Amino acid sequence: MSKTWRIIDLINWSELYFKQNAFDNPRYEIECLLCSLLECGRLDLYMRFDEPLTKLHLRTLRSWVKRRIKHEPLQYITGSCSFYGREFLVSPDVLIPRPETERLIDVSIETVIDKKSPSILDIGTGSGCIAITMALEIPDSSVLGVDISPSAKNIAILNRKNFKAKNTTFVEMDILQKIPEKNFDLILSNPPYISKEELPTLMEEVKNFEPKIALTDNDDGLTFYNRYAEIAKALLKKDGYLILEVGIGNHPKIVESIFRKSGYNDIKTFKDYNGDTRIILINNVY
């Protein structure tokens, strides 16, 4: 006779299993998987602790645990990720949205909140989380998201449909070769800034599973910033803004120097919630 697995049984077994496989927060791992599987919150798991799982649920959970033990990110396993209070669809074709990038949204909203019907460009849009969040937070805006990857564009379109963000458009484009034929009040980007040398040092979850095209420029991590310094004046309206995410360590200072050498003088930096400088704002004053 097959064993009946209740929610609490699975939590207890999986917590031990993840612990034996050296995961830092083993209970969190199984809680996340069960919450996604059962479409409920973490508190609900314990309210329903005595509830048995169906055979279909057990099969799905078993496959998910096997994938997670190989360090595949939870977000790719469950197919979604929380960003700025919303659940976005994600896949291995797009970078997983990071909490640090929410700071980019905060700074961007503060920057254009007083502009009427701002036009916004999101370069390297990936899942569309930045573009769609800006479109929803500033309803009278028009937002264009561009990405070199057709698969990423398709994920962004699915997210746009789910959130009914009708003021967003997504286009396949290699920004290193081409630029949109219009001007914008605000350009946003979280570009590939990991250097080729740094890539092997990243966490296993990142370097083995996330799309390398979204992580690294296969060079010094500065390719896109040099390109933005070159094209920003052609893309921005007078007194428009360019707001970029940057790496840690000395990376923000190097990026700032790139723009200063290109003639941009009104530059500010912002710290994330960990106290690291991760956002740079360039005002297109001329």
N, C-alpha and C positions, 0 to 999 in steps of 0.2 A: 504494500500500500504506500503510495507516494506521500511525502511529508507535506503538511500544510504550512506555508510560510506566511507569517503575519508581518506587518510593517516593522514591529519592534524586533522580531527575529532577524530580519534582514539588516536592520540598523546595527544590531549587536554583532552579527557575523561579519558584515562588511567592514565595520570599524576595525575589528581585529585583523582582517585580511589586509586592509590598506596600511595598518600600522606595521604588520610584518613585512610589507613591501616598502617601508621607509618613507611613507607620505607624512608630511608635517602635521596635517590636520585631518586625520582619517575620518572622523565623524562628519566633518563638513563635506567630504567627498560624497559619501553615500546620501547625506541629506539633500545635496544639490541634485543628484541623479533621481532620487525618489520624488522630489518636488516637481521636477520636470515631467517625469513619467506619469505621475498622478494629477498633475496640473493643480497643485495646491501650495500653500505656504509652509514654512518650516514648523510653525506652531500647529498647523493642521495635522502634520505627521504624528505628533504626540497626542493629539485629540483622538486620532483614528488608530492608535498604536496596535489595537487588537484586531484590526481588519486584515483578512487574508488577501493575498494578491492572486490574480488570475494567472492561468498558465501562459497566456500571451504576455502579460506584464513581466512574469518571471523570465521568459525567453529574452525579452527586450533588455531587461535589467542585466541579465547574465552577459549579453553581448557588449553592453555599455561598460560594465566593470572590466571586462577583458581589454577593451580599448583604452580605458583610463589607466590600467596597470602599465600599459606601454607609454604612458605620459602624454597621450593625445589630450589636448585641452578640453575641459568640460564643455566649453561653449560650442566646440565643433561636434561633440557627441550629442548634446541636447539640441543643437541647431539655433540657439538664441543667446543673446547677451544683453544685459541691462546697460543702458547709457542715458544719462540725464533723466532718469526716472521712467524710461520707456524700454520695452523689450524689442530689440532688433533681431531680425533673422541674420545669421552668419553661416558661412561655410568655409572650407579650407581655401576657397578662392579669394577670401578677403581677410584683412588684418582684423584681429579681435579688438573692438573698441576698449580703450583704457580709461580708468578713472582720471588719470592726469589730463587727458584730452578734454574732459569736462571743463577744465580751467580755460581752455581755448574758447569754449562757448561763452563762458562768463564774461571774459574780456571783450569778445566780439559784440555781445549784446550791449554791454555798457558803451561801446564805441559808436554804434550806429543807432542807438535807441531813439535819438532825436531826429534822425533823418527820415524824411517822408518817402515811403515806397523804395527802400534801398535795394539796389541790385548787387547780388552777392555771387562770387565764384568760389567754388570749393575744388581745389586741384588734388587729384589722387583720392577721389571720393570713396572708393572701396564699397563698404556696405551702405553708404549714403547717410551714415549716422550724423555726421556734422551738417551736411546740407539739409537734411530733413529736420533736424533739431532746430536749426536757424529758421527754416521756413515755418515751423509750427510756433516757435517762440516769438517770431515777428511776422504775423499773418499778412501784412501788406507788402512784404518783401517778395522779390523774384530771385530764385536761386538756381544757378547752373552748376551741376556737378560733372566733372570730367575725369576719366580714368582710361589708362591704356589697355586695361583688361576687359574684354567683352563679357567674361563670366562675372566679374565684379559689377559691371554695369547692370547685368540682369538681376543680381541680388539687390542692388540699390532700387531698381524699378519695382521689385516685389515689396520692398519696405515702403516705398512711396505709396503703393496701392493699399497696403495694410493701414497706413496712417492717414490716408486720404490727403496727402500733402500735394495738392494740385498746383501749388506755386513753385514746384521744383521740376527741373528738366535734367535728364542724364544723357551724356554724350560720350562715345568712345573717342579718345584723343590722346596722342602722345605729346605732352606739353613741351618736351625737349625739342620737338620738331615743328610744332604748330601752335598757334594761339587763337582763342575765340575772336570773332570779328565784332566786338562791341566793348564798351567801357563799363567799369564796375565801381560802385562805392566802396566795396570791401572784397578783398581776396583772402581766402583762408587756405591753409594747407598744413597737413601733418605728413611731410614727405619722407621718403626712405633716407634716413640719416645715419644708419649704422654703417661704419666703414667695413671694407673687406677684411681688414685685420681683426676687427672686433667681433665679427659674426660668429666665429667658432667659440667664443667665450659666453655666448648667450645661454639662457636656460634651455634645457632639452625640449620643453614644451614649445618654445618659440622657434629655435633654429631647425628643429626636425619637422615641424608641422605648419607653421605660418608661411604664407607665400613670400619667397625671398625677394620678389620684385617690389613688394611693399615694405620690406625691411631695409634693404641695402641698395646703394647705387653701384656696387661692385667696384668701388674706388675709395675715395677718402671721406665719404659721407657728406660732401659739400656740393655735389653736382647740381642738385635742385636749387639750392640757395643762390649759387652763381647764376643760374638760369633766371630765377625770379628777379634778381637785381638787374638783369639785362632787359627783361620784358615788362617789368612792373609799370614803368612810366607810360608805356603804350597801352596798357590794360586798365589802368586806374583813372578815374575822373580826378579833376583837380581837387586836392584835399581829400582824396580817397585814402584807404588804409590797407596795408598788407599785414596780416597777423599769422605768425607761423609757430608751430611747435618745434622745439630744438632739443638736442640731446643733453646729457648731464656732463659734469666736469667742466672742461674748458670750451666745450662746443658752443655755448651761447656767445662767448666773447669773440670767437672766430667768426661766427655768422654775423654778428654785429659789425665786425671790421670789414666784411665783404660789402655790406651795404653802405658803410661810411665811405669806403674807397670809390663806390659808384655814385657818390654825390648825395646820398640821403643823410640828412642831419638830425631830423626829428625822430629819434628812436627811443623806445622805452622797453624795459623788460619786466616780466611779472613772474612771481614764484608760484609753484603749485602748492597743494595743501601739505606736501611733505617738506616745504621750505626750500625746494630746489628751483633755480631759475629755469623755466621750461617754455616760456612764451615770450616772443619778441614782436613788438608792434612798430611798424614803420609808416610814418605819415608822408604821403606823396605831396609835400609842400614844394611849390616852385613858383 
